[in-house]
Amino acid sequence: MTIFVLRMRNGNCVVASAENETAARERARDIGKNIEIASVRELSSFVAQFTLTEEGDLISTLLDRQTLSDLHSHEYPMLYAARSHSYNDFGPSPTNAASEPLLYDAGVRTNRREWDMRDKSMISYAVQQERERLAN
């Protein structure tokens, strides 16, 4: 089995294990009838953690830096560029070690409260553009 990432026209992604691209598309369509797939490609790396909550829900978190970097550079290039621009201008969050590489993960989301309004606006705009980029 191969792991595929399917980018939806609405900006979301589905990760599916399948024998080939056609099977991956079918697995993604099982999620919903009105899913519009914009692109499909094979992932070389994928690691996720599923945490069981007290309420019985499973919360998933991507853990692998390679997976996150791969998704950002291929499925979300505008968001990747906006974040890179922001970090280049102002550096990493003061709560993160400057010597560590910084990916936009749960820790960075927590630190986002400290970002300048310009950075927040830039990221919001990039998210909007990513949602609209493949919508047609």
C-alpha positions as CSV (number, residue, x, y, z in Angstrom):
1,M,0.0,0.0,0.0
2,T,1.1,3.6,-0.7
3,I,0.1,6.7,1.2
4,F,-1.4,9.5,-0.9
5,V,-2.3,13.1,-0.1
6,L,-5.4,14.4,-1.9
7,R,-5.8,18.2,-1.9
8,M,-9.4,19.2,-2.0
9,R,-10.7,22.3,-3.9
10,N,-11.9,23.8,-0.6
11,G,-8.4,23.8,0.8
12,N,-8.5,20.7,3.0
13,C,-6.4,17.5,2.5
14,V,-7.2,13.9,2.9
15,V,-4.5,11.3,3.5
16,A,-5.3,7.8,2.3
17,S,-3.6,4.5,2.0
18,A,-4.4,2.8,-1.3
19,E,-2.9,0.6,-3.9
20,N,-2.9,3.3,-6.5
21,E,-4.1,6.9,-7.2
22,T,-7.6,5.7,-8.5
23,A,-8.1,3.7,-5.3
24,A,-7.0,6.7,-3.2
25,R,-9.6,8.9,-5.0
26,E,-12.3,6.4,-4.2
27,R,-11.3,6.2,-0.5
28,A,-11.4,10.0,-0.3
29,R,-14.9,10.0,-1.9
30,D,-16.1,7.6,0.9
31,I,-15.8,10.6,3.3
32,G,-18.4,12.6,1.4
33,K,-20.3,12.6,-1.9
34,N,-19.5,16.2,-2.8
35,I,-15.7,16.0,-2.4
36,E,-13.9,17.8,-5.2
37,I,-10.3,16.6,-5.6
38,A,-7.8,19.1,-7.0
39,S,-4.6,17.1,-6.9
40,V,-3.3,13.7,-5.8
41,R,0.3,12.7,-5.1
42,E,2.2,10.1,-3.2
43,L,3.6,10.9,0.2
44,S,7.1,9.7,1.1
45,S,6.7,10.2,4.8
46,F,3.7,10.3,7.2
47,V,3.6,10.1,11.0
48,A,0.5,11.0,13.1
49,Q,-0.4,10.5,16.7
50,F,-4.0,9.8,17.8
51,T,-4.8,10.8,21.4
52,L,-7.8,9.4,23.2
53,T,-9.6,12.1,25.2
54,E,-11.7,11.6,28.4
55,E,-14.8,12.1,26.3
56,G,-13.8,9.2,24.0
57,D,-12.8,11.3,21.0
58,L,-9.6,10.7,19.0
59,I,-7.6,13.9,18.3
60,S,-4.9,13.5,15.6
61,T,-1.7,15.4,15.4
62,L,0.9,15.3,12.6
63,L,4.3,14.7,14.2
64,D,6.8,14.2,11.5
65,R,8.7,17.4,10.4
66,Q,9.3,15.9,7.0
67,T,5.5,15.3,6.5
68,L,4.7,18.9,7.6
69,S,7.3,20.4,5.4
70,D,6.3,18.3,2.4
71,L,2.6,19.2,2.9
72,H,3.4,22.9,3.2
73,S,5.6,23.1,0.2
74,H,3.4,21.1,-2.1
75,E,-0.2,21.5,-1.0
76,Y,0.0,24.9,0.6
77,P,2.7,26.9,-1.1
78,M,1.1,30.3,-0.5
79,L,0.8,29.7,3.2
80,Y,4.4,28.4,3.3
81,A,5.6,31.6,1.6
82,A,3.7,33.8,4.0
83,R,5.0,32.1,7.1
84,S,8.5,32.0,5.7
85,H,8.3,35.7,4.9
86,S,7.1,36.5,8.4
87,Y,9.8,34.4,10.1
88,N,12.5,36.0,7.9
89,D,11.3,39.5,8.8
90,F,10.8,39.0,12.5
91,G,12.5,35.8,13.4
92,P,11.0,32.9,15.4
93,S,8.7,33.4,18.3
94,P,10.6,34.5,21.5
95,T,9.4,31.4,23.3
96,N,11.1,29.1,20.8
97,A,14.8,28.4,20.8
98,A,16.5,30.4,18.0
99,S,18.8,27.5,17.2
100,E,15.9,25.1,16.6
101,P,14.1,24.9,13.2
102,L,10.6,26.3,13.5
103,L,7.6,24.6,11.8
104,Y,4.1,25.9,12.1
105,D,2.8,23.3,14.5
106,A,0.8,23.3,17.7
107,G,3.6,25.1,19.7
108,V,3.7,27.9,17.1
109,R,-0.1,28.2,17.1
110,T,0.2,28.8,20.9
111,N,2.8,31.5,20.3
112,R,0.7,33.1,17.6
113,R,-0.9,35.3,20.2
114,E,2.4,37.2,20.4
115,W,2.6,37.8,16.7
116,D,2.4,41.3,15.3
117,M,-1.0,42.1,13.6
118,R,0.8,42.2,10.3
119,D,1.8,38.6,10.6
120,K,-1.6,37.5,11.7
121,S,-3.1,39.3,8.7
122,M,-0.6,37.8,6.3
123,I,-1.3,34.3,7.5
124,S,-5.1,34.9,7.4
125,Y,-4.8,36.2,3.8
126,A,-2.6,33.2,2.8
127,V,-5.2,30.8,4.3
128,Q,-8.0,32.5,2.3
129,Q,-5.9,32.3,-0.9
130,E,-5.1,28.6,-0.3
131,R,-8.8,27.9,0.0
132,E,-9.6,29.8,-3.2
133,R,-6.5,28.7,-5.2
134,L,-7.9,25.5,-6.4
135,A,-11.6,26.2,-5.9
136,N,-12.4,26.5,-9.6
